[in-house]
């Protein structure tokens, strides 16, 4: 059967037709010969037919074979030409190898691929001649296996490696090469260079992986749904959000996300698929039937190539904090409006040169309603003297620049009244554009108080001049005229007068009043002062509205009227005209009353002097009459002979606390050394008498009291004696001292203030004080101390600086505080060399002093006036410019000192060693490198490792060292240290880049940390890294209150806290680093 099938195959083959004709011919001839005898007997014609048919078939078979051979030869040649064409031009690499894998043929493209000029150069070579040994060995093994098994290799992707390191990808097919006998004599191979295709595939794979990473790394949620609301894919955010409903893929979105059996009415997916447009809704996030937060869902339809909507991609954003922030913002706005409504200051926002918002207090200060104000330009309210200054500030803030932070101006109210305003301004954004914010305080009353203080100084000076006048002048008329002149010219009163009552009509001495007033004074004041109900010990104030005396005050003025009374005797009255605003000033009233009392005493003294001679004779005749008079006086009255005190009235005991019988020379010396000196001068007759003097007494209770003493020689019992009158001036002296101190001193530091310094500049700016030098100083680091430790510590910073300046410059010149952190020293008769040496001494003292661990530092500038024609203000500017130049050059050194001080303070308060900081730094840097941080990030991480707990230097030591658990109040203080550290590092430019990382290094990955409660990757990466490194080092090194753990225990604790306290990804990277070490470190001391 097999033979027959083979014959048919041959017969039906290309040559089968020729051979078939020959075989059929031979068959016919064979039949004719075999049946020759029988056919010739019965069918001779059939015999002839078979014979002729056989011959014909033989002829046709021979001819057919002949023509078939020619056609086959032509076809073979055509095939050979085709093969040659392919070998010449085929772009793929076609080749033939023998059983030893040597090339016996190949295409030109293969020769070029190997860098050969001719195909002949390829023959006899193997893959080992072109490829690297590993690849050549692999190809040789594949070809030997094909030749052994006969199994081809089809479509194999291979990575070819070359000796120079190059690589290329090819798609290879290899089949066995057989001879005519079917024996395998080699292989035929064809390979296609798919390097570019492979690169595209890899790029496509990277793109696919990138898109997948993007899908997974997006901080918000992504959910892909089909048209039937079936979830096709979600990212990790959605999985965490709905972990209680896992798995999500394959479920309906309303079932998995909301526990419903039908689509939600608020779902944006339905309208998005219906409209083909993006739709956004804010929906509640529920869990177990309870609203846990709010989500913003944005549905984006996605389509196929034909534009048919296949489903939606839902972008899910947790907006719980935003919703809460919006609620808080609304509440904050409500509180802000309440605060601005209740604030004692006008709060104004202006933009484009016009008012755009103001609070209710603005109405009270300006007199305009809010509606009226919002129609006015900014300059409408400003006094003309200040328009240019305000205009410049408004222009700067409109450009987004900062103007003056604080300045004073005058405004014009709607009713025309002028008011002084303190403006504190800043640049803000209002409705998307730059605007100015002004907080305006009405300081009109403060300005009036300043004017009042200035006026009181004039009054006080005038009172001193009046007292000196009283001491010098014993003529009544000249005394009264001098007092009136001093009150008008010295005090600035618009008029002054003295009315003395006589037997007939009052005598009036006045200055600054018209004849009409002079005529009215006597009658009106006599009636008033002699009225039994008129006050004895206070000043009466008369205004133009007083009916009884309406003709006396002039418009805008009031009158001070005080009686001139000594004891029960009314001499008259003193009157002064002054502006109405000063009429109700209690201190001025007190000074005027003291002036009237001094004048009363002076009149009494003049009268006493007038009657002294009469009294001298009367005393000789009646000592009792003298005693009666003396004991009725409200002054201490004493009589001294050259040997003893012979008379002391009761008021002496009220003044000093000593009884009359206790007074002797020893006691007098003890209670008043100056009085004893004056008494000795009388004994020695070295003084012209009578005379007066002011000095102090020490009372029996140890108090010091000022007295005005009058020493008058008399005769007592026929011998020389001295009458001593002591008037108590203590209260007036205290008032003078209090006003003088407040006028010229800075209350915080005790140094002189700007007012005193400017007066001293004018006083000392004389040729005899040349060279006149100035030291200007600006205290460094005050803002840093205020921000870190509070203004109380900042005040101590200023006081220490003042102490050093006062001590170093003691006796050399005037030391004053100009304001803020600026000081100045004025040094008469001091050369430039001396002032620089003094400045160096100041700097040395500052270097030895620190406040709150921060070194005290001051930048100094010097100037010296040597030319009498040179303005002193120019010298001040020179010193100030030098000071600012030095401040710039010294800032780096000061920052380094502060940095070192903070390092030392941090180790002191936290009890950490340099080794602890070094360990954390090394761990953090190794982890940062493993996470692929840049060099800049690694540098910041190194700083963060050292200074992450810098805020603890502001925590009280008793809290940090408390052995037991902290209470709520103490824990609240400790939790503030990241914010304190944030403020400290923001103030130091070397550390400002890590301020945010310090602020958030106690945040937890699950959002339960402090201070902001950030969660996940909202926490800065470097903060998450340092939290893990710090926690690990504390665990393995231990603390005085906690035993150290082993490395294995610490790793287990990190894994336990992964995902809650720490970032899981960073924890795993950190553990990988630790496990690379050969052995656990032994527990060490802190």
TIKE-771397 format. One line per 4 residues: for each residue x, y, z of C-alpha. Coordinates in steps of 0.1 Angstrom, whole numbers. Example, Ala and Ser with C-alpha at 12.3 -4.5 7.8 and 13.67 -1.06 7.14 Angstrom:
% TIKE-771397
123:-45:78 | 137:-11:71
***
This chain:
% TIKE-771397
0:0:0 | 28:23:9 | 44:16:-25 | 12:25:-43
9:57:-24 | 45:66:-31 | 39:59:-68 | 8:81:-68
28:109:-51 | 55:106:-78 | 29:103:-104 | 12:134:-93
44:153:-88 | 59:178:-111 | 79:150:-129 | 52:125:-122
33:132:-154 | 63:122:-177 | 72:91:-157 | 35:82:-156
33:83:-194 | 64:60:-198 | 50:36:-172 | 16:35:-189
33:29:-223 | 54:0:-209 | 23:-14:-193 | 4:-14:-226
33:-30:-244 | 37:-56:-217 | 0:-65:-219 | 2:-68:-257
33:-91:-255 | 18:-112:-227 | -15:-117:-245 | -1:-118:-279
-10:-154:-288 | -45:-152:-274 | -53:-118:-289 | -40:-127:-323
-64:-156:-323 | -94:-137:-311 | -89:-99:-313 | -59:-91:-335
-70:-55:-338 | -69:-51:-301 | -34:-64:-300 | -24:-38:-326
-42:-11:-307 | -23:-20:-275 | 10:-21:-293 | 5:13:-310
-9:28:-278 | 21:16:-258 | 45:30:-284 | 27:63:-284
27:66:-246 | 64:59:-246 | 70:87:-271 | 49:111:-252
65:102:-219 | 100:108:-234 | 90:141:-249 | 72:152:-217
103:144:-196 | 125:163:-220 | 104:194:-217 | 99:190:-180
137:189:-175 | 141:221:-194 | 113:238:-174 | 127:225:-141
162:238:-150 | 147:272:-158 | 128:272:-125 | 159:262:-106
178:290:-122 | 150:314:-113 | 151:301:-77 | 188:306:-76
185:341:-89 | 158:347:-62 | 180:333:-35 | 209:355:-47
186:385:-47 | 174:377:-12 | 210:372:0 | 219:405:-16
190:427:-5 | 171:410:23 | 173:434:54 | 171:404:78
201:383:86 | 199:351:66 | 227:325:70 | 237:288:66
259:269:89 | 275:234:88 | 274:209:116 | 303:227:133
283:259:133 | 306:275:108 | 291:299:84 | 288:285:48
267:313:35 | 250:344:45 | 232:376:34 | 249:409:28
230:424:56 | 246:399:80 | 281:407:67 | 274:444:73
259:436:107 | 293:420:116 | 312:449:101 | 325:429:70
328:443:35 | 322:409:17 | 301:379:24 | 331:358:15
349:372:47 | 321:355:67 | 327:320:55 | 343:296:78
339:318:109 | 317:311:139 | 298:332:164 | 328:331:187
345:354:161 | 319:381:166 | 301:379:199 | 311:377:235
319:341:247 | 287:337:268 | 263:346:239 | 284:327:214
283:296:236 | 245:298:240 | 240:301:202 | 263:271:196
244:250:221 | 211:259:205 | 224:249:170 | 239:216:182
206:207:198 | 187:215:166 | 211:192:146 | 208:165:172
170:165:176 | 158:180:143 | 136:204:163 | 137:239:150
138:271:171 | 111:295:159 | 108:332:170 | 133:332:198
141:366:213 | 178:368:220 | 200:395:236 | 233:396:217
263:408:236 | 294:420:218 | 330:421:230 | 330:459:234
300:457:257 | 273:466:232 | 241:447:232 | 213:442:206
181:423:205 | 172:399:176 | 142:377:168 | 158:344:156
144:313:137 | 167:283:131 | 157:251:112 | 177:220:103
194:219:68 | 189:185:51 | 205:169:20 | 187:149:-6
187:119:17 | 170:138:45 | 202:139:65 | 208:170:86
239:187:74 | 236:220:92 | 212:247:100 | 194:276:82
188:307:103 | 173:340:99 | 173:368:125 | 157:402:126
172:431:145 | 145:441:170 | 166:464:192 | 146:495:184
113:475:188 | 126:462:221 | 135:497:232 | 99:508:223
85:479:241 | 106:487:272 | 96:524:269 | 60:513:266
64:491:297 | 80:519:316 | 52:542:305 | 27:516:316
45:512:349 | 48:550:353 | 10:554:347 | 4:526:372
28:544:397 | 10:577:391 | -23:560:395 | -12:545:428
9:575:441 | -18:602:436 | -25:614:471 | -62:615:464
-85:587:453 | -91:573:418 | -119:549:410 | -126:535:375
-163:525:368 | -180:510:338 | -214:521:325 | -231:497:349
-214:513:380 | -191:483:384 | -157:491:399 | -129:481:375
-100:496:394 | -91:517:425 | -59:531:439 | -45:527:474
-62:558:487 | -97:543:479 | -86:510:494 | -76:526:527
-107:547:527 | -130:517:522 | -109:490:538 | -140:478:556
-156:470:522 | -127:452:506 | -124:438:480 | -138:466:459
-132:455:423 | -162:439:408 | -187:455:432 | -211:482:424
-199:516:436 | -230:524:455 | -228:490:472 | -191:492:481
-189:529:490 | -222:537:505 | -238:503:514 | -268:509:491
-287:487:467 | -292:514:441 | -273:544:428 | -270:574:451
-291:605:443 | -260:627:448 | -237:606:426 | -219:627:399
-214:595:377 | -249:595:363 | -250:631:351 | -214:628:338
-223:597:316 | -254:614:305 | -238:648:296 | -204:635:286
-189:663:307 | -171:665:340 | -194:667:370 | -183:675:406
-203:669:438 | -193:671:475 | -207:640:493 | -206:627:528
-181:599:536 | -200:573:557 | -188:543:577 | -212:520:595
-240:545:589 | -221:574:604 | -208:604:586 | -170:605:591
-161:633:567 | -166:648:533 | -154:638:499 | -153:658:467
-162:635:438 | -153:646:402 | -166:622:375 | -147:623:342
-163:603:313 | -138:581:293 | -146:570:257 | -134:545:231
-120:555:197 | -155:559:184 | -163:584:211 | -187:560:229
-187:566:267 | -175:534:283 | -177:546:319 | -162:572:343
-131:579:362 | -140:592:397 | -114:616:412 | -120:615:450
-105:642:473 | -109:642:510 | -121:677:517 | -131:672:553
-104:696:565 | -114:721:538 | -150:719:548 | -140:722:584
-116:751:574 | -144:768:555 | -167:764:586 | -138:777:607
-132:805:583 | -168:816:584 | -166:814:622 | -133:832:621
-148:859:599 | -177:862:623 | -153:865:652 | -132:890:632
-162:911:625 | -171:909:662 | -135:917:672 | -133:946:648
-167:958:661 | -155:957:697 | -118:967:690 | -108:1001:705
-90:1010:673 | -103:1020:638 | -95:992:613 | -95:1002:577
-87:985:544 | -79:1007:514 | -73:999:478 | -67:1019:446
-64:1050:468 | -99:1046:483 | -114:1031:515 | -130:997:508
-138:985:543 | -138:998:579 | -152:989:613 | -176:1007:635
-149:1023:656 | -138:1042:625 | -171:1060:626 | -165:1072:661
-130:1084:654 | -137:1102:621 | -173:1113:626 | -182:1098:592
-206:1069:587 | -193:1037:570 | -213:1045:539 | -197:1080:537
-162:1067:543 | -164:1041:515 | -170:1069:490 | -140:1089:500
-103:1088:488 | -78:1080:515 | -64:1115:515 | -98:1131:523
-93:1125:561 | -56:1134:563 | -44:1167:576 | -26:1187:548
7:1185:567 | 7:1147:563 | -9:1141:529 | 24:1135:511
36:1109:537 | 3:1090:535 | 2:1092:497 | 37:1076:495
27:1047:519 | -5:1041:500 | 13:1039:466 | 39:1014:480
13:991:494 | -7:992:462 | 24:979:445 | 27:950:470
56:966:488 | 59:973:526 | 55:1009:537 | 61:1024:571
50:999:598 | 41:1026:622 | 38:1064:621 | 18:1093:635
-5:1116:616 | -32:1141:621 | -67:1137:606 | -96:1161:602
-129:1148:615 | -162:1155:597 | -169:1182:623 | -135:1198:615
-118:1187:648 | -81:1177:645 | -72:1144:660 | -38:1127:664
-37:1091:651 | -11:1063:655 | -12:1043:623 | 1:1007:622
0:996:586 | 8:964:566 | 3:952:530 | -23:925:525
-42:908:496 | -78:918:495 | -101:902:469 | -71:889:450
-52:922:448 | -27:941:469 | -43:965:494 | -33:983:526
-45:975:561 | -44:1003:587 | -50:999:624 | -56:1034:637
-54:1043:674 | -66:1077:686 | -36:1091:705 | -50:1126:708
-52:1122:745 | -16:1109:747 | -5:1139:727 | -23:1161:751
-6:1143:779 | 27:1150:763 | 18:1186:759 | 6:1186:795
39:1171:806 | 59:1197:787 | 36:1224:802 | 41:1209:837
78:1211:833 | 75:1248:825 | 53:1252:856 | 77:1233:878
106:1254:866 | 86:1286:871 | 77:1274:907 | 114:1269:914
121:1304:900 | 93:1318:922 | 108:1301:953 | 142:1316:945
125:1350:940 | 107:1346:973 | 141:1339:990 | 158:1370:973
130:1396:973 | 117:1411:1005 | 98:1439:990 | 62:1430:987
54:1450:955 | 84:1438:936 | 78:1402:948 | 42:1402:935
52:1418:902 | 80:1392:897 | 57:1363:905 | 31:1376:879
58:1379:853 | 72:1344:860 | 37:1329:857 | 31:1345:823
65:1342:808 | 77:1310:825 | 45:1290:828 | 30:1302:796
-1:1314:813 | -20:1340:794 | -25:1362:824 | -17:1362:861
-26:1385:890 | -25:1389:928 | -53:1406:948 | -44:1418:982
-72:1429:1005 | -68:1462:1024 | -90:1482:1047 | -106:1502:1019
-105:1484:985 | -85:1455:971 | -51:1462:954 | -46:1443:922
-13:1435:905 | -17:1417:872 | 0:1409:839 | -17:1399:807
-52:1412:816 | -71:1442:803 | -82:1472:823 | -117:1457:823
-105:1425:839 | -84:1445:864 | -115:1465:875 | -136:1433:879
-109:1413:898 | -109:1431:931 | -146:1431:938 | -154:1396:925
-125:1379:941 | -129:1397:975 | -165:1385:976 | -155:1350:967
-125:1346:989 | -140:1361:1019 | -170:1338:1016 | -170:1315:1047
-178:1286:1024 | -148:1292:1002 | -123:1262:1004 | -92:1269:1024
-69:1243:1010 | -77:1239:973 | -77:1258:941 | -110:1271:928
-115:1268:890 | -136:1294:871 | -148:1288:835 | -167:1311:811
-199:1292:820 | -198:1301:857 | -226:1326:862 | -211:1343:892
-178:1351:875 | -187:1349:838 | -170:1382:830 | -136:1372:843
-125:1343:820 | -119:1350:784 | -132:1327:757 | -113:1294:756
-97:1302:790 | -103:1293:826 | -90:1307:858 | -71:1292:887
-80:1311:919 | -62:1302:952 | -64:1321:985 | -33:1336:1000
-39:1325:1036 | -15:1318:1064 | -31:1304:1094 | -63:1323:1099
-51:1354:1082 | -64:1359:1046 | -40:1381:1027 | -59:1380:994
-58:1357:964 | -37:1347:934 | -53:1341:899 | -39:1327:867
-55:1324:832 | -47:1292:813 | -62:1272:784 | -93:1252:793
-76:1218:786 | -52:1224:814 | -78:1236:839 | -86:1201:852
-50:1189:856 | -47:1178:892 | -9:1180:893 | -9:1215:879
-36:1224:904 | -14:1210:932 | 16:1230:920 | -5:1262:918
-17:1255:953 | 18:1250:966 | 28:1282:948 | 0:1301:966
11:1285:999 | 47:1296:992 | 35:1331:984 | 14:1331:1015
44:1321:1036 | 64:1348:1018 | 38:1374:1026 | 37:1361:1061
75:1362:1063 | 75:1398:1050 | 49:1407:1076 | 68:1387:1102
99:1405:1092 | 80:1438:1094 | 68:1430:1129 | 100:1413:1139
114:1445:1153 | 82:1452:1171 | 80:1416:1182 | 116:1419:1195
106:1445:1220 | 73:1427:1226 | 91:1395:1232 | 113:1412:1257
82:1424:1275 | 60:1394:1270 | 76:1360:1261 | 42:1344:1264
28:1365:1236 | 57:1353:1214 | 51:1317:1223 | 14:1320:1215
22:1334:1181 | 49:1308:1174 | 28:1279:1184 | 0:1290:1162
23:1288:1131 | 21:1257:1109 | 59:1257:1107 | 85:1244:1131
98:1273:1151 | 130:1271:1171 | 152:1296:1190 | 189:1289:1195
214:1308:1216 | 251:1303:1213 | 249:1277:1241 | 216:1258:1238
182:1255:1222 | 159:1276:1243 | 126:1273:1225 | 110:1246:1203
73:1248:1192 | 50:1217:1190 | 51:1216:1152 | 88:1205:1154
76:1172:1170 | 50:1168:1142 | 77:1174:1116 | 105:1153:1130
89:1129:1156 | 113:1143:1183 | 99:1160:1214 | 112:1195:1223
131:1183:1254 | 151:1158:1232 | 166:1185:1210 | 203:1191:1216
233:1197:1194 | 240:1160:1189 | 204:1153:1179 | 204:1183:1155
236:1171:1139 | 221:1136:1135 | 188:1147:1120 | 203:1174:1097
241:1177:1091 | 235:1205:1067 | 214:1224:1092 | 242:1219:1118
267:1234:1093 | 245:1264:1088 | 241:1268:1125 | 279:1267:1130
283:1295:1104 | 261:1316:1126 | 282:1308:1156 | 312:1319:1136
294:1349:1122 | 305:1339:1087 | 271:1344:1071 | 251:1375:1064
218:1370:1081 | 189:1365:1077 | 192:1339:1051 | 172:1309:1038
182:1274:1026 | 166:1241:1015 | 179:1209:1031 | 168:1175:1044
159:1162:1079 | 159:1126:1091 | 129:1119:1112 | 128:1097:1143
111:1070:1121 | 140:1072:1096 | 122:1091:1069 | 138:1119:1050
119:1152:1047 | 127:1184:1028 | 124:1217:1046 | 128:1254:1037
147:1269:1066 | 148:1306:1074 | 175:1317:1098 | 170:1352:1115
192:1367:1142 | 171:1380:1172 | 177:1389:1208 | 163:1366:1233
164:1376:1270 | 190:1402:1263 | 214:1379:1245 | 221:1370:1208
198:1342:1195 | 188:1327:1162 | 152:1322:1151 | 149:1291:1129
117:1285:1109 | 113:1251:1091 | 86:1248:1064 | 79:1212:1052
86:1210:1014 | 86:1172:1012 | 54:1167:991 | 64:1193:966
99:1179:962 | 85:1144:956 | 62:1157:929 | 92:1176:913
114:1145:914 | 87:1122:900 | 80:1146:871 | 117:1151:864
125:1114:864 | 96:1105:841 | 106:1133:818 | 142:1123:813
145:1086:819 | 136:1053:802 | 115:1034:826 | 127:999:815
165:1004:816 | 168:1034:839 | 190:1051:813 | 183:1086:800
157:1088:772 | 158:1106:739 | 144:1138:753 | 172:1142:778
198:1131:752 | 187:1158:728 | 189:1184:755 | 224:1172:765
235:1174:728 | 226:1211:728 | 242:1217:761 | 275:1199:754
278:1211:718 | 303:1238:728 | 340:1243:718 | 353:1236:753
339:1200:751 | 358:1192:719 | 366:1166:708 | 330:1155:713
325:1118:705 | 294:1097:700 | 290:1059:702 | 259:1045:685
249:1010:694 | 223:985:680 | 216:954:701 | 218:922:681
194:893:686 | 166:911:704 | 139:899:680 | 153:863:683
151:865:722 | 115:879:720 | 104:852:696 | 120:824:715
117:833:752 | 91:860:752 | 92:898:757 | 100:895:794
133:879:785 | 138:905:758 | 134:932:785 | 161:915:805
183:915:773 | 178:953:772 | 185:958:809 | 217:938:807
229:958:777 | 221:990:796 | 239:978:827 | 271:971:807
270:1005:789 | 264:1023:822 | 292:1005:840 | 318:1008:812
310:1045:805 | 305:1055:841 | 317:1090:846 | 327:1094:810
295:1108:794 | 258:1105:789 | 243:1070:782 | 208:1070:767
184:1046:751 | 170:1061:719 | 142:1035:716 | 138:998:707
172:982:706 | 192:1014:699 | 216:1031:725 | 238:1061:723
267:1074:744 | 277:1111:743 | 313:1116:754 | 327:1152:758
364:1158:756 | 370:1123:742 | 392:1117:711 | 384:1092:683
412:1069:696 | 398:1070:731 | 362:1064:719 | 373:1033:699
392:1020:730 | 360:1025:750 | 340:1007:723 | 364:977:725
359:976:763 | 321:976:758 | 325:947:733 | 346:927:757
320:931:784 | 292:920:760 | 312:889:750 | 314:879:787
276:882:791 | 248:860:779 | 210:860:785 | 190:828:781
221:811:766 | 222:837:738 | 255:857:739 | 249:894:744
261:912:712 | 260:948:701 | 271:965:669 | 288:999:675
296:1029:654 | 317:1059:663 | 319:1095:654 | 340:1124:667
334:1161:663 | 366:1181:662 | 355:1211:642 | 333:1237:660
315:1244:627 | 306:1207:621 | 269:1200:630 | 266:1174:658
238:1157:638 | 263:1149:610 | 285:1132:636 | 255:1112:647
248:1101:611 | 285:1091:607 | 283:1069:638 | 250:1055:628
262:1045:593 | 293:1029:607 | 271:1010:632 | 250:996:604
280:987:583 | 295:968:613 | 261:951:619 | 262:937:584
298:925:587 | 293:911:622 | 260:893:615 | 277:861:603
299:859:634 | 269:866:657 | 248:840:640 | 276:815:645
278:824:682 | 240:820:685 | 242:787:667 | 269:774:690
250:786:720 | 219:768:709 | 239:737:704 | 252:739:739
218:748:754 | 201:720:735 | 225:694:749 | 222:709:784
184:709:785 | 178:675:767 | 208:658:784 | 218:645:750
255:639:740 | 274:647:709 | 274:609:702 | 236:608:702
234:636:676 | 262:618:655 | 243:585:656 | 211:600:645
229:619:618 | 246:588:605 | 214:568:606 | 194:595:589
220:600:561 | 221:563:554 | 184:561:552 | 182:593:531
207:578:506 | 187:546:504 | 156:566:497 | 173:585:469
175:620:484 | 194:647:466 | 226:662:481 | 207:693:492
181:672:510 | 209:651:527 | 225:684:539 | 192:695:554
187:661:569 | 221:664:586 | 211:697:602 | 177:684:611
193:655:630 | 212:679:652 | 185:706:657 | 151:689:655
146:693:693 | 159:729:694 | 125:742:707 | 131:724:740
155:751:752 | 124:772:759 | 108:745:781 | 113:749:819
140:726:832 | 117:712:859 | 93:698:833 | 121:683:811
137:666:842 | 104:655:859 | 108:618:868 | 71:610:868
44:615:841 | 35:650:830 | 1:665:838 | -20:681:811
-7:716:816 | 30:704:815 | 23:682:784 | 7:711:766
39:731:773 | 61:703:760 | 40:700:728 | 48:735:719
85:729:714 | 81:721:676 | 65:755:671 | 92:772:693
119:754:673 | 101:766:641 | 103:802:652 | 139:799:664
152:784:631 | 132:808:610 | 151:836:628 | 185:820:619
191:820:582 | 216:791:585 | 187:769:599 | 157:785:581
156:757:555 | 148:731:581 | 122:752:600 | 92:733:584
107:699:591 | 112:708:628 | 76:720:630 | 62:686:618
87:661:632 | 63:650:659 | 34:644:634 | 22:608:632
15:589:600 | -21:582:611 | -28:619:617 | -28:618:656
4:637:661 | 10:674:668 | 10:703:663 | -11:702:631
-24:666:630 | -10:660:595 | -12:625:582 | 5:603:556
26:620:530 | 13:654:540 | 40:652:566 | 73:664:550
96:635:540 | 125:646:561 | 103:649:592 | 91:613:588
128:602:584 | 141:619:615 | 112:607:636 | 121:570:629
159:576:634 | 154:594:667 | 129:568:680 | 153:540:671
183:556:688 | 164:563:720 | 152:527:721 | 186:511:716
206:535:738 | 181:539:766 | 175:568:790 | 179:573:828
142:564:832 | 141:537:806 | 161:505:800 | 178:501:766
163:476:742 | 181:452:719 | 183:459:682 | 157:431:675
133:445:701 | 137:480:686 | 130:467:651 | 99:448:663
86:481:679 | 92:500:647 | 72:474:628 | 44:475:654
42:513:650 | 45:512:612 | 14:528:596 | 3:545:628
32:564:641 | 57:559:612 | 56:558:574 | 56:520:565
77:525:534 | 104:544:553 | 103:518:582 | 110:490:558
138:508:541 | 153:516:576 | 150:480:587 | 167:468:555
196:491:564 | 198:478:600 | 197:441:589 | 227:447:566
248:451:598 | 266:420:610 | 255:421:646 | 232:440:671
249:469:688 | 252:465:725 | 231:489:746 | 249:521:753
245:549:777 | 229:581:765
***
